[in-house]
Amino acid sequence: MKIFLLFLLFIFPVNAIRLTSIIRLSNLIDHTCKQTPYYELCVSTLKSNPKSADADICGLAKIIVTSLDSKASDALDQINDLLQDELTLDPATEQALGVCAERYNVILNGDIPQTMAALDTGNYKFAQKGTNDAAVEVSACEKEFTGKSKSPLYELNKEVRRISIVAAAIVKVIINS
């Protein structure tokens, strides 16, 4: 019986510390995501990344920007796949997809690396500018299809734009804290 009690005394403090960390993380994610326009997207993105367990708010911003990078890469891959099938594309759609490829290259080769560098150096205003610009680039891509044809990228563009907006909102929280 004494061994069992000693075992319980040893186990509970360790679990109490772990539980406190989980509660702190959950509170930080919840508090941060409530300040974004897409709460559910923010929470699900952050909680799906194991690095969020030890992240501060700047770390959470980096996780969201990393997710933005992944989604933007998916979009560019889809654009390239669609452009490969040029026999079934009408000229207006092909042109719009070409412009979208340029826009996504700006996001992937400019906005995201600059945002990550700005987060690393504490230049949060510049990081916010990069995340906002990514949302603008996605909107510009989607507008290429207005009046021409239905966008084959609509859902993915919407997702990338929303994650960009979440990233910008989290950086704004950092700026205002």
N, C-alpha and C positions, 0 to 999 in steps of 0.2 A: 504494500500500500504506500509506503514512504517513497518508493521508487516512482510510482505512478504520480504522486503529488509533485515530486521534484521534476518529473518530466513535464507536467502541466505548467509549472512555474517557468520552466525554460521555454516552452513552446509559446505561451500566451504573449510574453513581451515581444518576441520576434513577430508574431502575427499582428500585434497591436501596432508596431512600427510600420509594417507593410500596409495595414489597413489605413493608417494615417496618411501614408503616401498616396494611396489610391484615392482617398477622399480629397486630398489637396489637389491632385491632378484633375479629378473630376470637377472640382470647384473652379479651377483655373480655366479648363476647357469650357465649362458651362458659362462662366462669367464673361469670357472672351467672346464666345460665339453668340451670346445674347446681344452683343454690340455690332453684329453683322446682319445684313438683310436676309441671309439664307442660313438660319440657325441650324436646321437639320443637316444640310450639306456640310457645314462647318464641323459639327460634332462628329458626323459619320466619317469624314475625311481624317480628322485628327485621331479619333479612337481606333481607326483601322491601321494606324501606323505605330509600331511598337516603340519608336523613338519618342513618342509623345509622353511616355511614362516618366521620363527624366527632364522634360523640356520646360524652360521658362517661356515667357510670352514671345520672345524673339525666336526661340526654337520652334514654337507653334507656327509662327509666320513662315519660317523656312520650310516646315513640313507642308504647309499649304502651297507655297511656291513650287516645291518639288512635285506636288500633285498637279499643279498647273502645267509644269513641264511635261509630265507624263500624258496628260489629256491633250495638250497642244501637239505633242508628237503623234498621238493616235490620230488626231485630225489631219495632220500633214500626211501621214501614211494613207489615210482614206482618200485624201485629195489625189495623191499620186496613183493610187489604185484606180480611181475613177478616170484619171487622165490617160492611163494605159489602155483603157477601153474606148478610144477615140472614135471608133466606127459607129458606136451607138449614141455618141454625144452630139447634140446640136451645137452649132458654132457659138451661140450666146452662152451656153452652159460651159463649154470648153474655155471660153475667154474668162468667165467668172471664176472658174476653178483655178486658172492660171494666176489671177489676181489674188485669190485666197491663198495660194501657195506662197506668194510673195509676202503676204500679211503674216502668215504663220512662221515664215522664216525670220521675219523681224522679231516676232515674239520669242522664238527659240534661240536665235543668235544674238539678240540685242536686249530685249526687255528682261528676260529671265536671268541671264548671267549678270546683267547690271544690277538687278534687284537683289540677287544673292550677295554680290560684292558690297552693295550698299548696306545690307543687313549686317554683314560681317564687320563693316567699319563703323557702324552706328550712324550712317547717313540716312536716317529714316524718311526724310522728305523725298530724297531721291528714290528710295525704295518704293514709296507710295506712288511716285510719278511713273515708275516702271510697271507697277501692277495696274494702275489706271490705264496706261497706254496699251497694255495687253487687251484690256476690255474694249478699248476703242478700235484696235486692230481687228478684233473678232467681229465687232458690229459693222465695220467697213467691209469685211468679207461677206457678211450676210446681206448687206445692202446691194452687193453686186448682182444678186439674183432678183431684186425687186423689178417687177414688170417684164422680166425676161423669161424666167422659168421657175419652177419650184426648186428650192434649195435642197440638194441632197445632203447638205451638212447641217440642216437646221437644228436637230437635236444635239449634235456634238458641239456646234457653235454656242448653243444656249448653255450647255454644261461648262464649256471653257470660259465663257463670259462670266458666268456666275462664280466660278472658282476664282477668277481674277478679281471680282468685286469683293469676295470674302477676304482675299489676300490684302487688298487695299484697305479694307475696314480694320483688319487686325493691325496693320502697320499704323493706321490712324490711332488706334488704341495705345500703341507704344508711344507715338508722338505726344498724345494727350496725357500720358501718365507721368 
